[in-house]
Amino acid sequence: KLRREGMEFSVSPPELIYKIVNGETFEPIEKFTIEVDEVYQKGIYEKLTFRKGIMVALDKIDKKGRAFISISFIIPSRGLIGYRSQILSETKGTAIMKSEFLNYEPHKGEIKRNPHGAIISLNSGKATTYALNEIERKGKLFIGPNALVYPGMVIGEHNMETDVEVNPCKAKRVTNVRTHTHED
């Protein structure tokens, strides 16, 4: 409803509670267990190890004739922030997750947040199908044709780490000149 009324809002990510003992920073650590279809095992493993997770258990489970895997990780709490929704998207909603607080351990180092940049609009107006077809090659779009955009609006997620500015309002040039592309 807010968007229809011309307003937007933003929500900041949750903040962790760190402990400082003798000048050393300690962070919360969780045991994260996920049950997924075997097909998704590799992607889950890669993403969680990228977020400083250490795999501690791997078990096979048979659910109604389908092979599932239960994987347990010890991971900093900050490594899980924002990842639960990605897991559900990657596994098409079939993942079952649970996590529990274990303890505080010394800080594990920097975790790279998002490996993707933003696709940002340069112009205001209505987005055209012609322009969006070209922009779609750069990443995932959040808008469709005829959506109203303004300068600085985030309209998609770039495939690379960098942000890219584009013109989603670009119209196809219409001319009376026709070309003959195949040889006789």
Secondary structure, 3 states (H helix, E strand, C coil): CCCCCCCCCCCCCCCCCCEEECCEEEEEEEEEEEEEEHHHHHHHHHHHHHCCCEEEEEEEEEECCEEEEEEEEEEEHHHHCCCHHHHHHHCCCCCEEEEEEEEEEECCCCCCCCCCCEEEECCCEECCHHHHHHHHHHEEECCCCCCEECCCCEEEEECCCCCEEECCCCCCCCCCCCCCCCCC
